[in-house]
Amino acid sequence: MADLSTTWMGLKLRNPLIAASSGLTGTLEGVKAVASHGAGAVVLKSLFEEQIMLETGFAEGQNAQHHYYAQAEDYIREYTRGNALNGYLDLITSCKLAVDIPVIASINCVSQGEWLSFASQIERAGADGLEINIFLSPSDSSRSSTENERLYGDVLENITRVVRIPVAAKISSYFSSLAAEAVSLSHSGIRGLVLFNRFFSPDFDIETFDVTAGGVFSSPTDIYHSLRWVAILSGRVQCDLAASTGVHDGNGLIKQLLAGARAVEIASVLYKKGLGEIGIMLGELEEYMERQRFSSTGEFIGRMSMAHAANPALYERVQFMKYFGGIN
């Protein structure tokens, strides 16, 4: 039988399929469910600093009439923040006791100080690893790309100094030089890069003039963006690569492994088709390995990366000349 195991940021996984951070992984029951369906690891639903800040502000507003003392606001703020964080820490501890796969915490913060505070407490709670879901919007015209990108490195370097568990950075492709930035971040002390995170996309209701949510879930065609960059960066960065967004079947999983990903995170397909899709995708991976006579994933991970390509230029092509220009 084919050996589906892999390693991701130093963690041993029974297979490369990871249940990504989402509402499906936000409860103990959800984590137990994805583990029972065969996932190789789980990334818990992100702890969002912005959400804690919103809840803190709401609590302060609700209790404004009780602020007879100057210390009251500080108490409410710290209580609300601590309550949210403690709930997350309890989830980590409970999941570690309940499942036999790596439990990776996820934090999404907006201030450098909170990254460090959250990371240290998450490590003490027993998480096997930590995924930093980090994105600084490039929409601020007053901030240069160099300033933006320096913040990423600063955050990751500071976190990896204060925790011993492996840290991965889940990043976007919004960089002035993605390849250079990925290589730079891989030297920050992290053990993995996840390509790419998925964001809220605004849409317009043309009748009510409201801003609404665009497509929440990925589609199978979304795979091509991350596939290109996993293949380009494989062998260049000084850490493991994982792929995310657009993997909806076994073929997508196999393609990302061939490109150089050591693990693949999925979420949208689980919402659309159910957790049973984990077993189906792993079955397709096993059938592929047997058909190609691969005894382990290590025999083909990165086989189609840019570093091993006969024609590396194909990975950097951005025009359709070959297909629409009559060039054979």
HELIX and SHEET records of a PDB file:
HELIX    1   1 GLY A   23  THR A   25  5                                   3    
HELIX    2   2 LEU A   28  SER A   36  1                                   9    
HELIX    3   3 GLU A   49  GLN A   62  1                                  14    
HELIX    4   4 ALA A   64  HIS A   66  5                                   3    
HELIX    5   5 GLN A   71  ALA A   98  1                                  28    
HELIX    6   6 GLN A  112  ALA A  125  1                                  14    
HELIX    7   7 SER A  145  VAL A  162  1                                  18    
HELIX    8   8 LEU A  178  SER A  186  1                                   9    
HELIX    9   9 PRO A  220  ASP A  222  5                                   3    
HELIX   10  10 ILE A  223  LEU A  233  1                                  11    
HELIX   11  11 GLY A  250  ALA A  259  1                                  10    
HELIX   12  12 SER A  268  LYS A  273  1                                   6    
HELIX   13  13 GLU A  277  GLN A  292  1                                  16    
HELIX   14  14 THR A  297  GLU A  299  5                                   3    
HELIX   15  15 MET A  306  HIS A  308  5                                   3    
HELIX   16  16 PRO A  312  TYR A  315  5                                   4    
HELIX   17  17 MET A  321  PHE A  324  1                                   4    
SHEET    1   A 2 THR A   6  TRP A   8  0                                        
SHEET    2   A 2 LEU A  11  LEU A  13 -1                                        
SHEET    1   B 9 LEU A  47  PHE A  48  0                                        
SHEET    2   B 9 VAL A 103  ASN A 108  1                                        
SHEET    3   B 9 ALA A  41  VAL A  43  1                                        
SHEET    4   B 9 LEU A  17  ALA A  19  1                                        
SHEET    5   B 9 ALA A 263  ILE A 266  1                                        
SHEET    6   B 9 ASP A 240  SER A 244  1                                        
SHEET    7   B 9 GLY A 192  LEU A 195  1                                        
SHEET    8   B 9 VAL A 167  ILE A 171  1                                        
SHEET    9   B 9 GLY A 129  ASN A 133  1                                        
SHEET    1   C 2 PRO A 202  ASP A 205  0                                        
SHEET    2   C 2 ASP A 210  ALA A 213 -1                                        
END                                                                             
